[in-house]
Amino acid sequence: MANLEVNVAGVAFKNPVIPASGAYGFGREYECLYPLETLGGISCKGMTLNKKDGNPPPRIAETPSGMLNSVGLQNPGIDYFIEHELPYLRTKDITVIANVAGSTVEDCMEIARKLEATDVDMLELNISCPNVKQGGAAFGTSCENAAAVTAAVRKMTTKPLMVKLSPNVTSITDIAKAVETEGADAVSLINTLLGMRIDIKTRRPILKQNVGGLSGPAVFPIAVRMVWQVANAVNIPVVGMGGISTGEDAIEMMMAGASAVQVGAAIFTDPFAPVKIIEGINRFCDDNHIANVSDIVKSVQPW
Ligand code: SIN
């Protein structure tokens, strides 16, 4: 059996597979299926300062090889997370990433301040949600805004800080470099690509918000390309996500430059997807005589 341990900015994960923020809640629904300890870590649902109900339905639409969502960061608020969800997760031997999704720079700073007093392992600053009017992608689609919110949150935390990037930009490497300069310890990418579906009978968009974020296998090649570009542009670790649904996909993403991977949409069609992906990585390593999975990171040999 290969050694599947990986390290991202000093944070240890027992294997490289992490359910992505928004795709796994806080893990409770899954522990009846398999021990959460099977996973490398968990990236919790993005948290705002106060409870948020999210956008009105319909907010999910199926697409060829993927899905659109316009959930709008529904979450119980940071205090509830710290009081109820984090203690639960701390009963599990699992690396916990808190996703910070404040609507303003000040909110993000306050969420980071509150998390600083906890034993959460890592912060993931969400500057890429396309489904909210304030915060999210409004931070992550300009270098200036991405740099400003990263610098502000950096001041509030000594914890490893990962910044989750939007693909809805002209140059994701410029955004990655901007957040690296302001003290990000890692970047995660990609969040969803902005998309739209229309019901041709009613001539109405399927989503009540008209547009939403596309995820699933349809976006995988875009995610691999962006992870590869960013991994070659910055000196901090990259966590790759976007359409990963098999162990082979995870291996490909790691070869592109990802030190670990997050799995999102695949969990909605198969709640066992993260476990199957871990098994697939293990099988690939065994079949190819790879002793340490971290040896494959950024091992692609471009033409
Ligand atoms: C959402 O809650 O709208 C999705 C989360 C995200 O895109 O960051």
Residues whose N, C-alpha, C, O or C-beta is under 5 A from the ligand:
A	BS01	SIN	G22 S70 V71 G72 L73 Q74 S128 C129 P130 N131
